[in-house]
Amino acid sequence: MIRNALVHRAGRISEDDLTTAPSLRVRYEDGQLIRVTRLDFRAYSAAIVAYGSEVIYRLMGSLATPVDLSAWRGYAALNT
């Protein structure tokens, strides 16, 4: 939902987003501008790197390093 709001609605949360992902109500109200914190950025980056690594592993098999998707948060190598 965050991605859709950022890409399709200029970073504004809609009521549909809040209905689909109720956990967003903790931080946002309908029409509110999304603020991406450093912690958010680290989590999104880690998820993207873990997913990309899994795709590479599936394509290359034993030539690539196996990916532990349960530890995806550890894939962020950014300064804190």
FENBELBEL-V897193 format. One line per field, one symbol per residue. phi: phi as a letter, one per 40 degrees, with the letter a starting at -180 (. if undefined). Layout:
BEGIN
phi: ???
END
This chain:
BEGIN
phi: .cdccccbbfgbcbccccccbdccccbbbdgcccbccccdccccccccccccccccccccgccbccbcccbdccccbbcc
END
